Amino acid sequence: MDSARRSPSPVYLVSGASGAGKSTVGRALAQRFEYGVHIDADDVGRMVVSGARPPSLAAWSAEARNFDTETDRQLELRYRVLCAMAKTYAENGFAVVVDCFFVTPWVDFCLDQLDGLTVHLVTLVVPRSIRHERILERGTELPVPGFEELVESALAAEPRSHGLWIHASAEDPENVVDAILAQPDRSVLDRY
């Protein structure tokens, strides 16, 4: 088997709340490259068919500002798998787009895992009412009351200087991708 490597390609981390358009924009962004891979964190999470502990309000400790031990362990495992997949493809010449919810601790974790690669962070900002419309259109349930506020407060606490923040509520996904590709200097991450 010919395993000739190409030069490493970029990794894009696309973040935002549920319904922000992470998967739609992520897939469209990956398709813009000659060799592109889109990795959906929800698909990776669904690989666990027994014993899954997805993040939930019930598992959250507001006092400790983290999830219970098992949920945290599985979250770390998910991010580790996402990064291992991304690194493998990127080191072999594929531009990689990972869509997931990325906030500072997990961005730092991913930067460690993706050491030596060019990593971009793009956060999609969309009002809750539009996110709800999108969620209902795709036939999935709205986030549990309280959990959405937790996600929104985590995003609100993120420094706007980390990566590229795009207001993507009324934009066509292709226009959002154009904006991402036009501003690589704003989305690329250094050790801030």
KACORPE-V317963 format. One record per pair of residues at least 24 apart in sequence whose ideal C-beta (glycine too) atoms are under 6 Angstrom apart, sorted by sequence separation. I is the first residue (numbers start at 1). GAP is how many residues later the second one is. If there is no record, write none. Layout:
i:gap
I:GAP
I:GAP
This chain:
i:gap
163:24
79:27
83:27
87:27
90:27
79:30
83:30
83:31
45:33
44:34
44:37
44:38
130:39
125:40
41:41
121:42
122:42
123:42
124:42
125:42
126:42
127:42
126:43
124:44
39:46
103:51
37:52
103:55
37:57
35:58
122:58
35:59
36:59
37:59
38:59
39:59
40:59
41:59
33:62
122:65
30:67
120:67
29:68
120:68
121:68
119:70
26:71
26:73
11:75
23:76
22:77
11:79
9:81
8:82
8:83
14:83
9:84
9:85
10:85
11:85
12:85
13:85
14:85
9:86
15:86
5:87
6:87
15:87
57:87
13:89
57:89
57:90
11:103
21:103
20:104
11:106
20:106
16:107
10:108
11:108
12:108
13:108
14:108
15:108
16:108
8:109
19:112
19:115
19:116
18:125
17:134
28:145
21:147
25:148
29:148
24:149
28:149
25:151
